[in-house]
Amino acid sequence: VPTIKPFDARAVVAFAAGVEHLVTAENHVVSGGLGSLVAETLFNAGVARPLTRIGLPDRFIECGAVPTLQARYGLSLEAVIGTVGSLVKGAS
């Protein structure tokens, strides 16, 4: 999805109130992206939850085949599952 407008802040806050940890994943740089928007929304609502942002680092990204880049930056399906799995195991 190239845009997330309009952003449903109320839905995000309501969802966050019912979970212990949030994870955002995006195929973009995490700085100023979806994770930042979620963090800002939760902060403004006074909802304190751990948030893990999965995405590209804030630097120039080289070109290459999508699967290669996804694997390199932790955005492949396996990498995302591994990250979330580690969070779940760490919470139990």
Sequence and secondary structure as in RCSB ss.txt:
>XXXX:A:sequence
VPTIKPFDARAVVAFAAGVEHLVTAENHVVSGGLGSLVAETLFNAGVARPLTRIGLPDRFIECGAVPTLQARYGL
SLEAVIGTVGSLVKGAS
>XXXX:A:secstr
     S  HHHHHHHHHT S EEEEEEEESTTSHHHHHHHHHHHHT    EEEEEE SS      HHHHHHHTT 
SHHHHHHHHHHHHHHH 
